[in-house]
Amino acid sequence: MTRASYDIAAAGYARLIPDAHDGRPLDAAIMRAFAELTDGPVGDLGCGTGRITQHLHELGLDAFGVDFSEGMLDQARQLYPHLSFTWGDLTKLDIEDDSLGGAVVWYSTVHMPADDVPWEEFHRVVKPGGYLLHAFKLGNQKRHLDHAYGHDVDLDVHWHDIDETVTNATRAGFNEVARLQRQKGVDEGGPQAFLLLRKRNPEAGSTS
């Protein structure tokens, strides 16, 4: 249902949400911090129409996008033909172990209950000492959408608790580096959260 909804709504999504951080300086700030810390290729996991992938590229990163909606990937390839976008499932990524300098999971888990977020898979593809930036809706609720981006859809949207999210990420092998919580914008349904995480490096001990 989620994939089909985004295939249908892809063009409307690209038109209505064209910019990475339009009017959201706090969101942009934590992504700049991620970019300054990260060394190596970066996967935008759940890239949608590629707007975040492009922003990562503008920040100087070797970024590529992965998404499971062919409709969204078509939009991304049209908008940013200089970047690489491939089909992929977040729960089983076609990416080698320990190969990414960093990963961005920017609202790509909003259609998953907290317990279904594939932290172990994110951990597998990021290299030891590498960073992951995760953006999500902050709270403890679930809503169903029948209409979005100018189309009829069938989507469940989940808000996640930040402490539970950190616990799940830590259990998978990440350490929390920083967190940001902000109140909702005029076009948002609630507060938002951002976590900067780092994959533990066994050679450096658990504090890395």
Secondary structure, DSSP 8 states (H G I E B T S, - for coil): -HHHHHHHHHHHHHHHS-SSSTT-HHHHHHHHHHHHH--S-EEEET-TTSHHHHHHHHTT--EEEEES-HHHHHHHHHH-TTS-EEE-BTTB-SS-TT-EEEEEEESTTTTS-GGGS-HHHHHHHEEEEEEEEEEEEBSSEEEEEEEETTEEEEEEEEEB-HHHHHHHHHHHTEEEEEEEEE---TT-SS-EEEEEEEE-BGGGBTT-
